[in-house]
């Protein structure tokens, strides 16, 4: 069969191995033997042996330290060596043994067999937790970036997720059981590593696997944000949605289950506030509370749970397939999403920045990056002669019915411009930088889809812009600054507003934000390191400037063609006789007197092609400074 042939090729594949790594298989074999002996001893001994438990934990820590770093800068050696060791551990069945070692049922029966009836108060349980934390950490190291290893762990999901059960006192999740952050974090990262960007495992997702994760929501006794992150990892791959999984999960979340258990928050916009009803946890019933009280409360779990839920909804709306459109329509009908909610959160400075960032991303995926919008920043190689004047630079398509009004669109642009002018990304405050990145993503999509490709004159003439005098004033000031002091400056400004596009208002704030001179960077042997969020934001700003350059190029080409069109119509361009390509003398299209009259009306060529210029010296310096970060994607 095909799978057997693939397995055969896998067994016979020769891989380059560092001589120092030749001992890895023998080390894994010895570890497997130690784990088997330990499990057999646990099941056979009459008493719990703390010394043996700690010894196995120490052996597994040595294996963790053997994994090379996967993010070696400028080299793939570390990543290749990691995959080799992960493959060896999987093929020698170490992963299966580790899962068996953490089997909750085995430990529960073993400890109870030795008269530890009250597991919450047994000191031996602490040693079990330490061992399981090491096991989960080793499992994560064995899974990250390895699709085959992640796929092999799918059958063991039920065993791992049992630790999150309300009865899973070993995991310390119960109301009375102590929670150990390191232990729980290792378990969470292990589960996330199974599906994170693993196309093989995500492609084989079925309702049973999805149901295992959703059941965690239904059993929780208090809001647990990691459950929402689990679900997000099931429907997202490399920043894009997995359509089948998106539909599967949206069906489960939106349909009424048998017990009418509310598993997701519900938001309602009422006047100048939002009321939220959180799921029922245990015997408590859902109550409506103002969103600011919940997000700013001392107990951060409900607020984080709500933010992770909005992040999940944002991923569910990513995509442009028919299925994605149906999901969005269902979410709209169920009042889970709305443009008004997105604008309320994004523009409300009193709310936590992470909640504002979540809704800014939801605004993009649900209302901006959707049909019928498309890329308007391409430079066409072929233009229709009759459209040279009509479609200088194409702008956005009309907004969809659910995507708001023209006033909503002006409000979005006004907020984005104001935020870019007043804030910077420096790597000093993670929450602030996260929201800044979300706003930059919004601006990127507005530029990409042509929402800012209208002439300034058309924008300032809109009736809706009266509600946003600041934005109107910025556009008028831009046009005024582009015109030198002339006797008839008013008419010159009017002409500039006709041919200058709205997107030019972004140039100055984006270039200022791109400047790395104020970044909180660490000089590490000549390499300046900043947070990943700062790098991602700088990359996005470069992309926006690139789109702006494409728009300008298209504009200049179109204006050049307009000059050619006018010259041809006015007889200033000569054509070859229709009788042949090279024979005969060129003839004028019109008479000499027409040429003379046209000469007086021909516009100034340089004026026609003029666009707002970058400060090339300052921009070159900024881009040169960004190279010091030595990030391959940013350099590109």
Residue pairs with C-beta under 8 A, 6 or more apart in sequence:
15 84
16 80
17 84
18 81
21 81
21 84
21 85
24 66
24 84
24 85
24 88
25 88
25 92
27 62
27 63
27 66
28 63
28 88
28 89
28 92
28 94
29 92
31 59
31 60
31 63
31 94
32 92
32 93
32 94
32 97
34 56
34 59
35 56
35 94
35 97
35 98
35 101
36 97
38 52
38 53
38 56
38 101
39 97
39 100
39 101
39 106
41 49
41 52
42 48
42 49
42 52
42 106
42 110
43 106
43 110
46 114
47 114
48 110
48 111
48 114
48 116
48 124
50 124
50 127
53 127
53 128
53 130
53 131
54 127
54 130
54 131
56 101
56 131
57 130
57 131
57 134
60 98
60 131
60 134
60 135
60 138
61 134
63 89
63 138
64 134
64 137
64 138
64 141
66 85
67 82
67 85
67 141
67 142
68 77
68 78
68 81
68 82
68 85
69 78
69 82
70 78
70 79
70 82
70 144
70 145
71 78
71 79
72 78
72 79
73 527
73 630
74 630
74 632
79 145
82 145
83 145
83 146
86 141
86 142
86 143
86 145
86 146
86 149
87 146
87 148
87 149
89 95
89 142
89 149
90 142
90 146
90 148
90 149
90 152
94 142
95 139
95 142
95 149
95 152
95 153
96 152
96 156
98 135
98 138
98 139
99 139
99 153
99 156
99 159
99 160
100 106
101 131
101 132
101 135
102 132
102 135
102 136
102 159
102 160
102 163
103 159
104 159
104 162
104 163
104 168
104 170
104 171
105 162
107 128
107 170
108 119
108 170
111 119
111 122
111 124
111 125
111 128
112 119
116 122
116 124
116 125
119 125
119 169
119 170
120 169
120 174
120 176
120 177
120 178
125 170
128 170
129 170
129 172
129 180
129 183
130 183
132 170
132 183
132 186
132 187
133 180
133 182
133 183
133 186
133 187
136 183
136 186
136 187
136 189
136 190
137 186
137 189
137 190
139 153
139 190
139 193
140 186
140 189
140 190
140 193
142 149
143 149
143 150
143 153
143 190
143 193
143 194
144 193
144 196
147 198
147 199
147 200
147 201
148 200
150 193
150 194
150 195
150 198
150 200
150 201
151 198
151 200
151 201
151 204
153 160
153 194
154 194
154 201
154 204
154 209
157 191
157 194
157 209
157 212
158 212
160 187
160 190
160 191
161 191
161 212
161 213
161 216
162 168
163 170
163 171
163 173
163 187
164 171
164 173
164 187
164 216
164 224
164 227
165 171
165 173
165 219
166 173
166 174
166 219
166 220
166 221
167 174
168 174
169 177
171 177
171 183
171 184
171 187
172 178
172 179
172 180
172 183
172 184
173 179
173 184
173 224
174 221
175 221
175 222
188 226
188 229
191 230
192 229
192 230
192 233
194 201
195 201
195 202
195 233
195 234
196 233
197 237
197 238
198 237
199 237
202 234
202 237
202 242
202 245
203 242
205 234
205 242
205 244
205 245
205 248
207 248
209 234
210 234
210 245
210 248
210 249
210 252
211 252
213 227
213 230
213 231
213 234
214 231
214 249
214 252
214 253
214 263
216 224
216 227
216 230
217 227
217 263
217 264
217 279
218 257
218 259
218 261
218 263
220 227
220 279
220 281
221 281
221 282
222 281
222 282
222 301
223 278
223 279
223 281
223 301
223 302
223 304
223 305
224 301
224 305
225 301
225 304
225 305
225 307
225 308
228 305
228 308
228 309
228 311
228 312
229 308
231 249
231 312
232 308
232 311
232 312
232 315
234 242
234 245
234 249
235 241
235 242
235 245
235 246
235 249
235 312
235 315
235 316
236 242
236 315
236 318
240 318
240 319
241 315
241 316
241 317
241 318
241 319
241 324
243 319
243 321
243 323
243 324
246 315
246 316
246 318
246 319
246 323
246 324
246 327
247 323
247 326
247 327
249 316
250 316
250 327
250 330
250 331
253 263
253 264
254 330
254 331
254 334
254 336
257 263
261 279
261 280
262 277
262 279
262 280
262 286
263 279
264 279
264 309
264 336
265 276
265 277
265 278
265 279
265 305
265 306
265 309
266 276
266 277
266 286
266 335
266 336
267 274
267 275
267 276
267 291
267 335
267 336
267 341
268 274
268 275
268 276
268 277
268 288
268 335
269 338
269 340
269 341
269 344
273 290
273 291
273 292
274 290
274 291
274 341
274 344
274 345
275 288
275 289
275 290
275 291
276 288
276 289
276 290
276 291
276 294
276 306
277 286
277 287
277 288
277 289
278 286
278 287
278 289
278 294
278 302
278 305
278 306
279 286
280 286
291 306
291 351
292 350
292 351
294 302
294 303
294 306
295 303
295 306
295 307
295 351
295 352
295 355
296 303
296 352
297 303
303 352
303 355
306 355
307 352
307 354
307 355
307 358
310 355
310 358
310 359
310 362
311 358
311 361
313 331
313 336
313 337
313 362
314 358
314 361
314 362
314 365
314 366
315 365
316 327
316 331
317 324
317 327
317 328
317 331
317 337
317 362
317 365
317 366
318 324
318 365
318 369
320 369
320 370
320 371
325 370
325 371
328 337
328 366
328 370
328 402
329 402
331 337
331 366
332 338
332 402
337 362
337 366
339 363
339 367
339 402
339 403
339 404
339 408
341 359
342 359
342 360
342 362
342 363
342 366
342 367
343 363
343 408
343 411
343 412
344 359
345 351
345 355
345 356
345 358
345 359
345 360
346 356
346 359
346 360
346 363
346 415
347 411
347 415
348 356
352 431
353 431
353 432
353 434
353 435
354 431
354 434
354 435
356 435
356 438
357 431
357 434
357 435
357 437
357 438
358 438
360 435
360 438
360 439
360 441
360 442
361 438
361 441
363 412
363 442
364 441
364 442
364 445
367 400
367 402
367 403
367 404
368 403
368 442
368 445
368 446
368 449
368 451
369 445
369 449
370 400
370 403
371 400
372 397
372 398
372 400
373 396
373 397
373 449
373 450
374 397
374 449
375 448
375 449
376 393
376 394
376 395
376 396
376 448
376 449
376 450
376 453
377 447
377 448
377 450
377 547
377 550
377 551
377 554
378 550
378 554
379 550
379 553
379 554
379 557
380 554
383 558
383 561
385 565
388 558
388 561
388 562
388 565
389 562
389 565
392 554
392 555
392 558
392 559
393 450
393 453
393 501
393 551
393 554
393 555
393 558
394 450
394 453
395 450
395 451
395 453
395 454
396 449
396 450
396 451
396 453
397 449
397 450
399 405
399 406
399 409
405 464
406 462
406 464
407 464
407 467
409 451
410 462
410 464
410 465
410 467
410 468
410 471
411 467
411 468
412 442
412 446
413 446
413 451
413 452
413 471
413 502
414 468
414 470
414 471
416 439
416 442
416 443
416 446
417 471
417 474
417 505
417 506
417 509
418 470
419 436
419 439
420 439
420 440
420 443
420 506
420 509
420 510
420 513
421 509
423 432
423 436
423 513
424 436
424 512
424 513
424 518
425 433
425 436
425 437
425 513
425 519
425 533
425 534
425 537
425 538
426 433
426 518
426 519
426 520
426 534
427 433
427 519
427 520
427 521
427 530
427 531
427 533
427 534
428 520
430 531
430 533
433 531
433 533
433 534
433 537
434 533
436 537
437 533
437 536
437 537
437 540
440 537
440 540
440 541
440 544
441 540
443 506
443 510
443 544
444 540
444 543
444 544
444 547
446 452
447 503
447 506
447 544
447 547
447 548
447 551
448 547
452 501
452 502
452 503
452 505
452 506
453 501
453 502
453 503
453 551
454 501
454 502
455 497
455 498
455 499
455 500
455 501
455 502
456 475
456 476
456 478
456 479
456 496
456 497
456 498
456 500
456 501
456 502
457 494
457 497
457 498
459 465
459 472
459 475
459 502
460 472
460 475
460 476
460 497
465 471
465 472
466 472
474 505
475 497
475 502
475 505
476 497
478 500
478 504
478 505
479 493
479 496
479 497
479 500
480 493
482 496
482 500
482 612
483 489
483 492
483 493
483 496
486 492
499 559
500 612
501 551
501 555
503 548
503 551
504 548
504 612
506 544
506 548
507 548
507 612
507 614
510 541
510 544
510 545
511 545
511 614
511 615
511 618
511 619
511 622
513 537
513 541
514 538
514 541
514 542
514 545
514 622
514 626
515 622
515 625
516 538
516 622
516 625
516 626
516 628
516 629
517 625
519 528
519 530
519 534
520 530
520 531
520 534
521 528
521 529
521 530
521 628
521 629
522 528
522 529
522 530
527 628
527 629
527 630
528 628
528 629
528 630
529 629
530 629
535 629
535 631
535 633
535 634
538 626
538 629
538 634
539 633
539 634
542 623
542 634
552 611
555 611
556 609
556 611
559 608
559 609
560 608
560 609
562 608
563 603
563 605
563 608
564 573
566 602
566 603
567 573
567 598
567 602
568 589
570 590
570 594
570 595
570 598
570 601
570 602
571 588
571 589
571 590
571 591
571 594
571 595
571 598
572 595
572 598
572 599
572 602
573 589
574 586
574 587
574 588
574 589
575 586
575 587
575 589
576 582
576 584
576 586
577 583
577 584
577 585
577 586
577 587
588 595
626 634
627 635
